[in-house]
Amino acid sequence: MKYLLLIGFVLSQAVSAYDGLSGVTTVEYIYSPVDGSLPYVQFGDNSMSGCHDNNGGYLPVTNVEGGERTYSLLLAAYMSKSPVAVYYKYVNTDPNYNGWGKCHILAVDLR
């Protein structure tokens, strides 16, 4: 029984790690600064509710290997216009702020 509770707790934490999940959308725009700061990615209209223009956010690169893999996947999806789903997290909930930094992209699911 203890193991069942532990597994349930771990799964609930994995599911609650993000604030939103887009529907199926496409990558519309990638801004990748040469100074090494965070890339900004914009998806189809109204795909990321509550984020900048309801469709974009920064791709934080806290793990270089994971960041490079996700960025490569986004670039491939952009070039091929392949559908994706985006998991994201709100990082700035100030209602008066509508900059690019409202959301961070946590994961991308290539469809």
Backbone as CSV, one residue per row, in Angstrom:
resi,resn,N_x,N_y,N_z,CA_x,CA_y,CA_z,C_x,C_y,C_z
1,MET,0.821,-1.191,0.000,0.000,0.000,0.000,0.865,1.255,0.000
2,LYS,1.975,1.218,0.759,2.865,2.380,0.813,3.436,2.682,-0.572
3,TYR,3.769,1.624,-1.312,4.329,1.817,-2.652,3.306,2.427,-3.593
4,LEU,2.061,2.024,-3.467,0.992,2.581,-4.285,0.822,4.069,-4.008
5,LEU,0.869,4.451,-2.736,0.766,5.862,-2.372,1.961,6.644,-2.904
6,LEU,3.141,6.064,-2.803,4.346,6.733,-3.297,4.274,6.931,-4.809
7,ILE,3.854,5.919,-5.532,3.722,6.024,-6.981,2.672,7.071,-7.338
8,GLY,1.558,7.088,-6.636,0.521,8.089,-6.874,1.020,9.494,-6.619
9,PHE,1.806,9.663,-5.558,2.363,10.987,-5.248,3.330,11.435,-6.336
10,VAL,4.209,10.562,-6.778,5.186,10.908,-7.815,4.468,11.286,-9.106
11,LEU,3.478,10.520,-9.501,2.729,10.833,-10.721,1.981,12.151,-10.599
12,SER,1.422,12.432,-9.444,0.695,13.698,-9.275,1.642,14.872,-9.353
13,GLN,2.866,14.729,-8.883,3.850,15.804,-8.972,4.290,16.024,-10.408
14,ALA,4.448,14.957,-11.160,4.860,15.086,-12.560,3.775,15.786,-13.370
15,VAL,2.530,15.467,-13.102,1.431,16.070,-13.840,1.249,17.527,-13.448
16,SER,1.458,17.873,-12.181,1.212,19.240,-11.729,2.424,20.141,-11.917
17,ALA,3.461,19.673,-12.563,4.670,20.480,-12.745,4.476,21.591,-13.769
18,TYR,3.435,21.534,-14.567,3.175,22.581,-15.559,1.832,23.239,-15.267
19,ASP,1.675,24.475,-15.751,0.434,25.219,-15.526,-0.540,25.099,-16.686
20,GLY,-0.025,24.820,-17.876,-0.904,24.754,-19.034,-0.373,23.813,-20.088
21,LEU,-1.284,23.338,-20.907,-0.945,22.489,-22.043,-1.717,23.012,-23.241
22,SER,-0.996,23.356,-24.287,-1.655,23.860,-25.491,-2.409,22.737,-26.170
23,GLY,-3.290,23.110,-27.050,-3.850,22.122,-27.957,-2.803,21.869,-29.033
24,VAL,-3.151,21.120,-30.037,-2.223,20.892,-31.142,-2.056,22.208,-31.896
25,THR,-0.806,22.617,-32.102,-0.492,23.903,-32.715,0.766,23.759,-33.559
26,THR,1.257,24.859,-34.103,2.506,24.849,-34.864,3.419,25.949,-34.355
27,VAL,4.712,25.789,-34.588,5.690,26.809,-34.240,5.617,27.890,-35.319
28,GLU,5.371,29.132,-34.915,5.208,30.228,-35.868,6.420,31.153,-35.932
29,TYR,7.210,31.222,-34.841,8.286,32.204,-34.769,9.287,31.773,-33.708
30,ILE,10.566,31.881,-34.014,11.621,31.610,-33.030,12.578,32.785,-33.024
31,TYR,12.777,33.376,-31.855,13.758,34.443,-31.686,14.887,33.875,-30.854
32,SER,16.071,33.783,-31.433,17.218,33.178,-30.756,18.358,34.189,-30.700
33,PRO,18.535,34.882,-29.575,19.559,35.913,-29.474,20.976,35.339,-29.468
34,VAL,21.900,36.054,-30.097,23.283,35.590,-30.175,24.041,35.788,-28.865
35,ASP,23.483,36.569,-27.945,24.178,36.812,-26.680,24.023,35.660,-25.688
36,GLY,23.307,34.620,-26.087,23.162,33.455,-25.223,21.978,33.525,-24.278
37,SER,21.188,34.600,-24.337,20.009,34.655,-23.468,18.918,33.738,-24.008
38,LEU,17.819,33.659,-23.302,16.784,32.672,-23.603,16.130,32.857,-24.966
39,PRO,15.967,31.778,-25.727,15.196,31.852,-26.966,13.715,32.060,-26.642
40,TYR,13.033,32.818,-27.487,11.589,33.043,-27.357,10.907,32.331,-28.515
41,VAL,9.852,31.593,-28.217,9.152,30.820,-29.242,7.672,31.191,-29.220
42,GLN,7.146,31.429,-30.413,5.737,31.771,-30.553,5.044,30.666,-31.351
43,PHE,3.859,30.280,-30.883,3.097,29.208,-31.502,1.836,29.778,-32.150
44,GLY,0.965,28.911,-32.661,-0.271,29.352,-33.296,-1.157,30.159,-32.358
45,ASP,-2.092,30.904,-32.930,-2.981,31.784,-32.168,-3.657,31.071,-31.003
46,ASN,-3.667,31.761,-29.861,-4.370,31.311,-28.646,-3.975,29.919,-28.169
47,SER,-2.723,29.545,-28.401,-2.279,28.208,-28.015,-1.765,28.137,-26.578
48,MET,-1.336,29.274,-26.013,-0.790,29.285,-24.651,-1.539,30.348,-23.841
49,SER,-2.700,30.006,-23.377,-3.568,30.928,-22.658,-2.862,31.527,-21.443
50,GLY,-2.908,32.851,-21.344,-2.299,33.553,-20.220,-0.856,33.950,-20.439
51,CYS,-0.268,33.527,-21.541,1.118,33.885,-21.849,1.133,35.116,-22.756
52,HIS,2.313,35.563,-23.171,2.419,36.736,-24.042,1.605,36.514,-25.309
53,ASP,0.688,37.410,-25.576,-0.217,37.312,-26.733,-0.943,35.961,-26.815
54,ASN,-1.015,35.261,-25.703,-1.662,33.934,-25.617,-1.043,32.897,-26.544
55,ASN,0.249,33.098,-26.895,0.842,32.094,-27.782,2.365,31.993,-27.730
56,GLY,3.027,32.545,-26.718,4.477,32.441,-26.730,5.122,32.487,-25.365
57,GLY,6.365,32.033,-25.306,7.119,32.055,-24.058,8.584,31.756,-24.296
58,TYR,9.360,31.968,-23.244,10.790,31.681,-23.294,11.047,30.182,-23.128
59,LEU,12.118,29.729,-23.732,12.594,28.363,-23.556,13.785,28.424,-22.603
60,PRO,13.561,28.171,-21.303,14.671,28.245,-20.363,15.630,27.074,-20.576
61,VAL,16.897,27.355,-20.507,17.893,26.313,-20.752,18.676,26.094,-19.461
62,THR,18.070,25.369,-18.519,18.744,25.077,-17.259,19.602,23.820,-17.378
63,ASN,19.271,22.981,-18.334,20.030,21.778,-18.624,20.447,21.886,-20.088
64,VAL,21.732,22.026,-20.340,22.209,22.286,-21.701,21.777,21.201,-22.674
65,GLU,21.957,19.951,-22.311,21.592,18.852,-23.216,20.090,18.847,-23.503
66,GLY,19.281,18.994,-22.467,17.828,19.019,-22.650,17.383,20.237,-23.443
67,GLY,18.011,21.386,-23.176,17.675,22.610,-23.901,18.011,22.504,-25.379
68,GLU,19.173,21.949,-25.677,19.568,21.783,-27.080,18.636,20.815,-27.808
69,ARG,18.256,19.755,-27.120,17.359,18.763,-27.722,15.987,19.392,-28.002
70,THR,15.462,20.136,-27.040,14.153,20.771,-27.218,14.210,21.847,-28.289
71,TYR,15.283,22.639,-28.289,15.421,23.681,-29.311,15.506,23.054,-30.707
72,SER,16.247,21.963,-30.831,16.351,21.266,-32.121,14.998,20.740,-32.573
73,LEU,14.229,20.189,-31.636,12.903,19.685,-31.963,12.000,20.834,-32.426
74,LEU,12.061,21.981,-31.735,11.251,23.145,-32.128,11.648,23.653,-33.511
75,LEU,12.945,23.692,-33.777,13.423,24.152,-35.080,12.966,23.210,-36.193
76,ALA,13.050,21.907,-35.953,12.585,20.929,-36.946,11.077,21.057,-37.167
77,ALA,10.322,21.246,-36.084,8.872,21.409,-36.204,8.533,22.688,-36.967
78,TYR,9.310,23.745,-36.743,9.089,25.010,-37.451,9.334,24.841,-38.947
79,MET,10.457,24.213,-39.292,10.815,24.063,-40.704,9.846,23.148,-41.448
80,SER,9.339,22.129,-40.775,8.448,21.178,-41.441,6.965,21.498,-41.221
81,LYS,6.693,22.519,-40.406,5.307,22.890,-40.051,4.573,21.722,-39.394
82,SER,5.315,20.888,-38.684,4.722,19.750,-37.980,3.965,20.219,-36.743
83,PRO,2.876,19.549,-36.415,2.116,19.931,-35.222,2.847,19.544,-33.934
84,VAL,2.664,20.375,-32.921,3.255,20.145,-31.604,2.218,20.469,-30.535
85,ALA,2.467,20.013,-29.330,1.730,20.440,-28.139,2.784,20.983,-27.175
86,VAL,2.431,22.016,-26.422,3.394,22.708,-25.566,2.935,22.667,-24.116
87,TYR,3.830,22.228,-23.226,3.609,22.296,-21.785,4.314,23.566,-21.310
88,TYR,3.633,24.384,-20.531,4.232,25.649,-20.108,3.878,25.990,-18.666
89,LYS,4.652,26.940,-18.114,4.490,27.369,-16.732,4.458,28.886,-16.688
90,TYR,3.542,29.428,-15.883,3.484,30.884,-15.691,4.615,31.304,-14.754
91,VAL,5.410,32.298,-15.167,6.488,32.784,-14.309,6.285,34.241,-13.900
92,ASN,5.378,34.943,-14.546,5.055,36.313,-14.166,3.544,36.476,-14.293
93,THR,2.861,36.553,-13.158,1.398,36.620,-13.170,0.875,38.034,-12.933
94,ASP,1.750,39.031,-13.008,1.324,40.426,-12.863,0.352,40.758,-14.001
95,PRO,-0.892,41.137,-13.691,-1.868,41.398,-14.751,-1.515,42.595,-15.631
96,ASN,-0.629,43.461,-15.172,-0.230,44.632,-15.959,0.968,44.353,-16.862
97,TYR,1.541,43.167,-16.758,2.719,42.813,-17.556,2.300,41.920,-18.716
98,ASN,2.738,42.250,-19.929,2.446,41.391,-21.074,3.700,41.197,-21.924
99,GLY,4.846,41.085,-21.269,6.093,40.871,-22.003,6.326,39.406,-22.304
100,TRP,7.401,39.159,-22.992,7.746,37.797,-23.385,7.981,36.888,-22.182
101,GLY,8.302,37.459,-21.040,8.657,36.664,-19.867,7.502,36.172,-19.028
102,LYS,6.285,36.171,-19.530,5.146,35.686,-18.739,5.177,34.176,-18.536
103,CYS,5.700,33.440,-19.502,5.667,31.975,-19.441,6.998,31.364,-19.870
104,HIS,7.263,30.192,-19.330,8.394,29.379,-19.761,7.869,28.077,-20.351
105,ILE,8.464,27.666,-21.431,8.121,26.396,-22.073,8.849,25.287,-21.313
106,LEU,8.106,24.299,-20.849,8.706,23.206,-20.083,8.975,21.973,-20.916
107,ALA,8.125,21.710,-21.884,8.300,20.525,-22.730,7.510,20.721,-24.013
108,VAL,7.925,19.997,-25.032,7.246,20.056,-26.328,7.008,18.618,-26.778
109,ASP,5.803,18.386,-27.242,5.403,17.063,-27.708,5.196,17.163,-29.231
110,LEU,6.065,16.531,-29.996,5.932,16.533,-31.453,4.842,15.546,-31.832
111,ARG,3.835,16.007,-32.574,2.675,15.164,-32.892,2.821,14.479,-34.224
